[in-house]
Amino acid sequence: MTTRRTFLASAMAAGAAFGNSKTFPYQEFEQRIAKKDFRDMTKDVLPTPCMVVDLDLFEKNLKTMADYAKSAPIQLRPHVKVHKSLDIAKRQVALGAIGVTTATIAESELMSRGGIKGVLWTKQPASNNNIIRAVNLSKADPTFMFVVDDFNVLAKVDEAAAAAKTKCRIVVSVYAGLTRQGIANGQPAVDLAKRVLSAKNVSFEGWMAYSGGASHTKGWQARLQKSIEDLSGVNETVALAKKAGLPAGIVSGGSTGTYNMDHELGLTELECGSYVFMDSIYRAVGGKSNGEIYTDFDNSLSIIATVDSKHHAGQATIDYGNKALIQTTDQVKGMPWMRLEKQGAEYGILRWSDGGGETKVGDRVEIYCSNLDMSTNCYDRYYIARGNQIVDVWPIMGRAGAAQR
């Protein structure tokens, strides 16, 4: 564990590396990024708050999941709502992912138009806007799939696909313990799948069963038991469908928390997302080898903040506030004696009960955020780092307004 003494020593060493910040040409910052010219660009010259990815840890996380999927074996179709990055999706596919899963039609469009094949949209298109966009994307990209859990939505999709002279690939979403979506297992689910098969302008591709309640259940054994319970009805549905003569298709679901158990519980592919970065909440659910801390994947993403003011004992003000989604469950990298408090739109508080006096105005701190997909939604880019050096910048996609919803 990092102590205040070891932190002070490392901070002094890091300070020696920050000497170039005084001469960095800030007026050229954006031009340098556009040209991929990262000479002398280190963490200390970045605007804060900002998101920084430790490239070595990030690549290790991707490889760990990819290697596991190959050995299980199970297909990997990772969720992009966590990172919303075409750069990351391409790296996942290069390591063997068969596509990606998305949370919105906008994410689906962005990924597909960026060259990613095998996109699965995990939320059914209920509105006319989403139905038309899903049909149009299906026409432009025949590898695109999306879910339905409602007979009326299916009928509207079939009608819209007929008008567009195309065919949509449909995955039936079934209940897996999370009440937000999924038709009831058993005969209702099989009847919906049969309706998909009988419709002229859609095709049945299989099932989606996301056990969201299991993903953050603390303790690996408890998580396994929750996953077994949540997927039991799904397996009954798949068996009933097979008995009724329906094609097998995919069974998609799973999460970072359950990745190393779901292949034994009937899933054919994983929709894991958080493993690329990890966050403070996920790390606390515990893993198979460590019941307290989930050590399978490393915290590769941090938020850099600057100490803006320090006039009161036991606290310092930082520029990481509510607009940047500060949470009291966030953790300060390398300084476990620090805790975070909310203070306002642009302000947060670092607080300590003893020590901490080494923090001074102008210092940078790195913070592990609590909820990845919510936090990344507040930023527009990742700064990619090897150690202290920035080596690349990746845009976070879909930040342009209503059309991107």
N, C-alpha and C positions, 0 to 999 in steps of 0.2 A: 504493500500500500504506500502511496505517496505521502510523505510527511512534509511539514512546513519547511524543515531544513533542506530536504532533497529538492523541494520545489524552488527554494531560493537559489540553490546551486545551479539548477537547470535554467532558471530564469536569467541568471547572469550570463550563462553560456549562450542562450538564445539572443540576449541583448547584443552580444558581440556580432552576431550574424545580421542584426537589423541596421547596421551602420549605413547601408546604402539607401535607406529610406529618405535621408536628407537630400539626396541628389536625384531621386527618381523623378522623371519628367511627368508629373501629374497631368499636365495639359495634354499629354499624348496618350493618356490611359486608355480611352475607348478606341483610338486609332490603333494602338498597339495590340489590343485584344482582337480587333477585326482582322489584323494582319497575322495573327498567331505569333506575335513577337513578344515573348515573355522574359526577355533579358532583364535581370535585376528586379523582377516582379516577385516579391516575397509576401508572406501573409501580412506583414505589418503595414504594407502600403494599400491594402484593400479597404474599400468603404465598408463601414459597419452599420448595422449588423449584416452579416453575409454568411452564405453557406459554403463550407469548404469540405471537399472529399479527399480523404487520405487514399491515394491511388493504390498503394501497395495492399492496404487492408481491404479495399473495395474489390480488387482483383482476386484476392484470396477468398473472399466471400462468394464471388461468382463461381470460382472453380470448385469450392467445397460443395455447393448445391448441384452444379453440373455433374460432378463426379458421383455424387450420391444417386442422382436420377439415373445415371447409366448403370450403376451397380445394382439398384433395387430389383429389377428395373422398373422405371415408370417415366412417362413422358413429362416434360416440363413446359408449361405455358404460363410464364410468370406474369404477375399483375403489374401494370405500369402506373396505377394510380399513386403509388408511393413516390416514383421518381419523375414521371411525365417527361421522359427524356428519350429522344430518338437515339442519341449516342449510346445510352445504356442499353436500350432494347437491342440494338445491333450487336453489341457485345454479348448479350445473353443468347441471341440466336447463333452467333458464331461459335458459342460453346455447346450448342446442341439443342437449344430450346426450339420447339416446333411452331412457335408463334408467341403471342402475348394475349393476356386478358385485359380488358378495359372496364372502366366504371361509367363512362359517358359516351355518347355518340361522337362528341368532339374528339375525345381521345382516340376513338376508333378511326375517325377520318384522318387525324394527324399521323397516327402510326401507319395506316395503310398507304396513305399518299407519300409517306416517307420511305416506302419500300418494304415494310414489314408484312410478310404473308402470315396467314393463319391467325388473324385477329378474332378473338371471341369477346363480344360485348356481353357483360354479365347482368344487364338490366334491360327488361323488356321495353320496347318503344310504345308507350301508352298514348302519347300525344300525336296529333297529325304531323307536326313538325318532325318528330323523331321517326315516325313511320316512314315518311317520304325520304328522309336522309338515310335511314337504314336500307331501304329498297334501292336508292340510288347508289349507295356504297356497294351493295351486293352486286349490282350490275357492273360497276367499275372494277370490282375485285371479287371474283368468284370464290376466293378462299375465305372471305369474311363470313362469320357466323354470329348469331345473336340468340338470346333466350326469350322464351315466352312461358307464362304460367297461367294464361287466361284464354278461354275459347273465343271471346269477342275480339281480343287483340289479334289472335291468330287469323280470324276472318278478315279483319281490316288489312293485315299484312298481305294475305293472299290476294285480296282485291287490288291493293296497290301494286303488287308485283305483276299481276295480270295486265294492269294498265301500262306498266313500264316495260312489259314484254321481257321479264327476267324471272329468275328463280332465286328464292332466299333459302339459306341454310339455317335450319331451326334446331336449337337445343332446348329441351324441355327442362325448366327449372323446377326442382322438387324440394319440398320442405326437408331441412336438415338441422332442426333445432333453433334456427334463427327466424323469428316471426316476420321479418320485413318482406320476404318473398318466398315463392315456392308453392306449387300446387300440392294438395294432400297426396301422400304416398298411397300405393295400392291401386285400386281400380280407377279413381279419378285421374291419376297421372297416366295410367295406361290408356285411358279413353282419350286424353289429350294427345298423346303420341299417335294413336290411331287416326285421329282427325288430321294431324300433320301429314301422315302417310297418305291419306285419301285426298288431300288438297292438291290441286294441279300445279300451283306456282310456288310451292315450298318443298323442302326435303327434310327428312328426319335425320339428325346427326348424332343424337344420343341425349345424355342427361347432364345437368349441372346440379351439384349438391354441396353448397358451401356451409360448413359447420362453423360459423363465426364464433359461437359461444365456446367452442373447444379451444380455439386458437390462443386465448389468453388465460385459460384455466391454469392456476399455479400448481406446479409439480408435474413431472412427466407422467407418472402413473395415474394421477387424477385426470390429466389431459387425455390420456389414452382411454380411460373409462368413459369420459364425456364424449369422445369421438366415436367410440363403439356405440354408445346410446344414440347419438345423433344420426349415425349412418345406418342403423339397423333397419329402419323403414325404407331407406333408399335401396338397400340390398334386396329387400322383399319386393320392391317395385321392379327392379331390374330382372329378378327371377320370374316374376309374374309376366313381364313383358316378353321375356324369352319364351315362356310357355305359350304365350299368345301368338308367337311367330314373328314378333317384331325384330328388326335387325338390332344387333348389340349396340353399336355406336360407342361413343366415348362416355365416360363417367368422370366429370371434371369437378375439382374442388380442392380442398386442402389449404394449408397456410404455412407460414414459416414456423409456427408453433407446433404443427402436427406433421411436418414434412416427412419425418422418419418413422411414421406409423401408418399413414393413410394407404400406402400401397398394399398393406395386408388387410385393409378394411373395405376393399372393393373399388377404390378409385383407380382410374387408368391414367390420369394426368393431374399434375399439381399446378395450382394457381398462386404459389407463394410470391410475395412481393417484398416484405420488410427486410428479408435477409441481405439485400444489397447494402443497406446502411445500418440497420438496427437502431433502436431508440431506447430510452431509459425505462419505459414501461415494459417493453418486450424482454429486455435483459432481466427483469425482475421475475419472470414467470418460471425460471429454472429450467434446466435441461436434463437429459437422460444421465449424463455423467456428473452434473453438478446441480443439486436440488435447489440451490439458492440463486445462482446466477447462470443465465443462459449463455454458455461459452462457445456454442457451435459456430457462431458468427460474431465478428468484431464490430464495434462502433466505428464505422468508417466515415461517418458524416458528423460534422460539428458546426455550430454557429459561433462565429467570432464576434465578440462585442468589445466595446471600449469603455474603460472606466472614465466617466465624464466629470464626476464630482465626488469629494470626500471631505465632509466637514463634521461628521457625527461619529461618535465612538461605535465601533462594531459594525459599521456599514459603509458601503460605497455605492454610488449610483452608476448604472451602466445604460448604454443606449439600446438595449434590447428590451422592448416593452410589449404592450398588448397588441399593437399592430403587427409585430413580428411573432406573435403567439407565444410569448413567454408563459411558462407554467411552473408552478411550485414544485412539480415532480421532476423538472429538469435537473441535470447534474453538471457541475463544473469539472471539466477534465483536469485530472491531476491535483485537484484541491477538494478532497472529500469533506473537509471541515466547513466548506462554504455551503450556504443554502440560498435559494432564490426566492424573491418575493415580487409580486406585481406592484407597480407604482403608477402607471399611466400609459397613455397611448405610445409614447416614445421612450419611456423610462422603466427600468427595472432596478431591483435592489439586490446587491450581494450582501449577505449578513453572516456574521460569525460570532460565536460566544467567547472565544479566546483566540489569540493569534490573529492572523490575517492582516496584521499591520504592514506587511510587506507590499500590499496592494496600494498603488498610488495612481494619481490622475494621469491619464494617457496610456496606462497599461492595457494590454489586450488579454482577454480570457476566452477560452474555448468552452462551449457548452453543448452537452448532449441533449437534444430536444426530447420531448415526451411522446409526441405522436407524429410520425414521419409524414403521412399523406396530408395532414392538416398543415404542418409547418411548411412543407415544400410549396404549398399553394400560396404562400405569402411572399415568395421570392421568384426572381425571373432568371437566375443562372446559378450554376455550380462553379466555383473555382476549384480546379483540380490541382492537388499538391503532392509533391514527393518531398517529404520532410517539410522544410520551410519554403521551398521553391515552388512557385506556381508554374505548372507546365501546360495547362490547357484551361479552357472555359467552355462549358456545355450549357446551352440554353434549356430552361425549363419551359416546356411547350404549353400552349393553350392559355395565354395570359392576355388575350386581346379583346375581351368583352363578351357581349351576349352571344355572338355567333359561335363562340368557342365553348358554349355550355353543352 
